[in-house]
Amino acid sequence: MAGNSFGQIFKLTTFGESHGIAIGGVIDGCPSGLKIDFEFIQHELHRRKPGQSHITTQRKESDTVEFLSGIFEGITTGTPIGFIIKNEDQKSKDYSHLKDNFRPSHADFTYESKYGIRDYRGGGRSSARETACRIVGGAIAKLILQHYSITINAFVKQVGEIKTNKNFDELDLSKTEKYIVRCPDEATAQQMINYIEEIKKQGNTVGGIIQCVVQNAPVGLGEPVFDKLHAVLGHAMLSINAVKGFEIGSGFASVTKKGSELNDIFIPSNQKTINSFPKTITNNSGGIQGGISNGMPIYFNVAFKPVATIMHSQDSINKEGSKINLEAKGRHDPCVLPRAVPIVESMAALVMVDFLFMSKVNKL
């Protein structure tokens, strides 16, 4: 199976299946001398883990990471960092009915067709359980970004039709973790929670949008032509389970605007210091122009579809192509967005560190 690694210089490779012994990964390209904050990494994993609230799946996993290499006395050695997270609460019997049957809108059919075999227990390699490994890689990337004062904050902007109309700069992003739905707008957060509770009672699922903002990124990150910063951010986000859309800056709303309305006008400045850069009145570009960061906040939206597994019987087919009626079993999220917030942040962190390291080879 190809496609298990992400990044060029700072690279994460993951392995494992949802109901296997463990999932894990290898981080290559991490420099030596980085002090590892193990409590921070575990905290990041707890933000993603199942069973954290009544609006998430009730599978119970401690998601405790065990590092195998690359760290000595709490400091990175510059060698590959290996780690595992053991699976603890698998209920594989809940998936026995899927051995010969395909779930609608799942990876069951495509995996079976591509490989001729699949681990049907919890979706195997296609399960979102794999994203716990991304959290570990992203947490270490965040520790690197701290040395550059670069911050990454994501939050739930929309669930179904319920959304906050406030921009990220109008919200107190420190309040994101205050609400179980991870929306820092209190009134909107409660509406979202109520709606997810109702959807869960119906045995249904709902999608939404996560917004992410990267602040204090330096000017000059991004590699034209094919490795534009926003192109790789899009790649990173679209690699996350259930993601169906990505937009940077003004995004799809740009098509209704004229150039005179959308252009980001520079603010004159007499500053000539090495750390100064021209600011713009607006930021419709989302902090990236020509595929390169311009020093303004980088912000983007990530659209998540509703979870495909619903607690309703659905028509489907089996391996023989015969029509069947499929009844869902197991434990599933009615809405993945609250647990996906740290995943979005982690993937953004991996991208930013990779481009930071690439930028160092462009100048003497």
N, C-alpha and C positions, 0 to 999 in steps of 0.2 A: 504494500500500500504506500503510495507516494503522498506528499502533501502533509506530513506530520510536523514540519518545522516552519517557524516564522522568524523573519529577521535576516539580515546579512552579516553584520558585525556582532551585534548583541542578539544571539539566536536562542530561541526556545524550541525544543523538541519534546512532544508529549507522547505518552503511551498508556495503554490500559483500557479496560472496558467497564461499563457500569456495574456489572455483577461479577467481575473477576476478583482476584485476591486483592489487588491494589491498582491504583492509577499512579502515574508519576511523570517525571520529566528530567531533562538535562538542559541546563542553561550554559551556553558557551559564549565566550567573549566578554565575560564580566571581569573588569580589571581587578588586580590585587589591591589589598589595603582597604577595602570597603568594610566598615563595621556593620555587622548584621544585627538588626533589631528583631529578634525572634518573636517578641511579644507583638510587635507591629504586624509582622507577617501572619501570625495566628489570628490577630484581630481582623485582618483583611479577609481571611478564609471564613471567619465567623459571619461576616457580612453577606457571604454568598451561600453558606451552608443551608441545607434543607431543615425544616422543622423550626425555624426561628420565630415564626408567628402563626396566628390562625389563618392568615390569608396565603400561606405558602404550603407546599407539599409537607406531609407529616412524616416522611422518611427521616429517621434519626441517624445522623452521622456526625461524629465529633470533628471530622476533617482535620485531624492532627497530622501535621507534616513532619516527616523524619528526613533529615539531610544525611546523605551518604558520602559526599565528597565535596571538595572545593572550598571548604571552610575549616580553618584551624584556629582554635581558641577565639571563636567569634569573629574572625577576620577572613575575608576572601583571599585565596592564595593565587588567583589568576588561572587556575585549572578548572575544568568543567564541574559545575555544581549539579550533583545528582540528588534527587529526592523522590520519596514515595508518600502516598496518602492511602492508608489501608481502608478498604470497604468494610463496613461493619453491619449494616442493616439491610442486606439484600433479602428480598422475598421473591426468589426466582419462580416459585410455583404460580405467582400471580400472572406470569407471562407464558405459561405452558400452552395456553390456547392459541398463541401466536406462532407456534412452530411451523405450521403449514398455511398460515393465513396472513394477509397483508392489511395493515391498518391504513385508512385513508389519510393522505397528506403526510405520511411518515416516510422514513428512509427504508422501510422494510423491502419494498419492491425493487427499488434502485440498487440497494446493496446486494440483494439476491441475484439480480440480473448481472451486475458488474463482476461479482466475485464467485458466484455459484455456491456460496455458503454465507451464513450470517449468524451472529450471536443474537438471538431473539430476546434474550433476557434484559429487559429494560432498554432495549435498543443497542446494546453492546457499545461499539466504538462511536456510534452516532448519538449517543446519549449526551445530554448537557452536563452530565457528571464530569466529563473531560475538562470542562471549563475551570474546575478547581485548580488544575495544573497551571492554567493561565494566570490565576490569582497569585500563585507563588512567584512566577516569573515577573508579573506586573508589580508585585510588592517590592521585589529587589530593584526593579527599574525605578520605582518611586524613591527608594533610598538613594539612588544615584542622582535623581532629579533634584532632591533636596539640596545637594551641593551647588546646584545652579539656581536655586530659589524658584524653580518651575513647579507650579501646582496644577493638579488636575482634579476637577470636581464634576461629577455627573449627578443628575437627579431625574426623577420621573416628572415629565412635563405634561403627559396626557395618558389617560386610561379610557379606552373607548371614546365617547364623545365628551368626556369630562377633562378639561385642561386648564392650566393656569395661563392667563394672558400676560403675565409679567415676564419681562426679559431677565436673563441671568443676573444682569447688573442691578436689577431692582429687587432681587431676592437675597436673603441672608443664607448663603449656602452652608453655613455652619449648623443650620437647623435641619439639614436633610436627614440626618440620622435620628432626629427626634420623633419622627413619625414612621410607623412600620411600612408605609407605602413608599417612603423615601421621596416625598415631595415637600420642599421647604415652605410651601405656601399653605398655612394651617387650614384655612377654610376649604381650599381645594383638596387638600390631603384627606380630610374627613369625608368629603363627598366620594373620593376615589375608594376609600376603605369600605364605605357603605355599599358602593356599587359592586366591588369585588366580592363582598360577603353575599350579596344577592345572586351574583353569577354562580358562585360556588354552590349555593342552595339549589340552583337550577340544574346542577351537574354540567355546567357549560364553562367556557373559557373566554377570555377577552385579551386583546392586545393593546398597544399604545406606543408612546414615544418617550425615549430618554434623550435629554440634552446633555452635552458634555462641553466643558470649557477648559481650555489650557491657557494659563496665564503666566506671564513673564518669560515666554519663549523668546530667544534671541532672534534677530534678523538673520536670514540666510540659510535656514534649514529647508532642505528639499533638493531633489536632484532631477532637473529636467532632463530628458523629455518624458520618459516612461515612468520614472520614479518620483513624480510630483508628490509633495507632502500630502496633499489632500487625496491623491489617488491611492497612496499606501494606507492612509487612515480609512478610506472606503473599503479597501481590501481587508483590513483588520476587522472592521465592524461587520462586514458582510460574511465573515468567517464564523461569527457567533451564531449558535443555534437560534432559529426562529426569526432572525433578522431578514427583513424584506425590503428595506429602504435606507438610503443614506443621503443626506444633503448637508452641504457646507455653507455657512453664511446665510444669505438670503434665499439660497436653494431654489426650489421650484416656483416660489413667488416672484422670482426674477423675470419670468416670462411675461408678466403683466406690466412690467415697468419699462420706461424709456431709459436710454443711456444717461440722459440728463438728470434722471431721478435716482439712478442706481450708483453712479460713479462716486467713489470715496475721495473727497476733496482734501488735499493736504493742508495742514495748518502751518503757516510760516514759523520758522524758529531760527534763532541765532546760535543755538547750542552746537558746539563742534566737538564735544567730548566723544571718546570712543564708544561709550555706552549709550549715547543719545541716538535717537532715530526720529524721523518725521512722523508726527501723529496725523490721523485723519479725522474729519468731523464725524463721519459715519463709518461703519465697519461692515458694509454689505458683503465685502470679500471674505469675511470670516477669518481674517488674520493671515490669509494666504493669497499671494498674487503671482501669477506665472509659475505656480507650483512651489513657491518659496515663501517661507514665513516673513512677514513684514514688521513684526514687533507688536502688532495689535493682538488682543485676545483671539485665540483660535476657538471657534465654537461650531458645533455641528449637531444634527439631530439623527437619531437612529430609530427606525421604525420596527417594532416587533409584532409579528402576527399572533393571533390567539394560539395557545397550545393545541396541537392536533388531537390529543386524547381527550375526549369528552365522555361524561358518564351517561351516554345515551347509546342505544343500539343503532348501528349504521350498516347500510348495505356495503359490501365489499366483495373481494374475490379471494380464492385460495391459490395455491401453486399451480393447480390444474386449469385455472382461469374460470372456475365455476363460481357462480354467485353464492354468497353466504351472508348471513346476518351476524355481525360482530358486536359483542357486548364487552365494553371496556372494563378492565380490572386494574388494581394497583393504586399507587398514591401519586398524584400529579398536581402541579400548580394550576390554580384557576387563572392566574396571571403571573407571567415570569418576570415582569418588570422590576419589582422590588429587589429580587435576588440578582438581576442582571446589571444593576447600577455599578457594583464593583468590577464586574467583568468588562464593561465598557471602559471604565477608568484604567484597568490593567492593560487592555489592548492598546489604548492610547499611550500609556506609559512606555510600552515596548517599542512603539513606533518612534516616540520622541527621543528615547535614549539611542536607538539605532541611528537616527539622523544626526544627533549630537556627535556621535562617534565618527560618522561619515564626514561631517563638516570639518573635522580636524585634519583631513588629508587633502583639503582643497587649497590650503594656504601654507606657506613656509612660516 
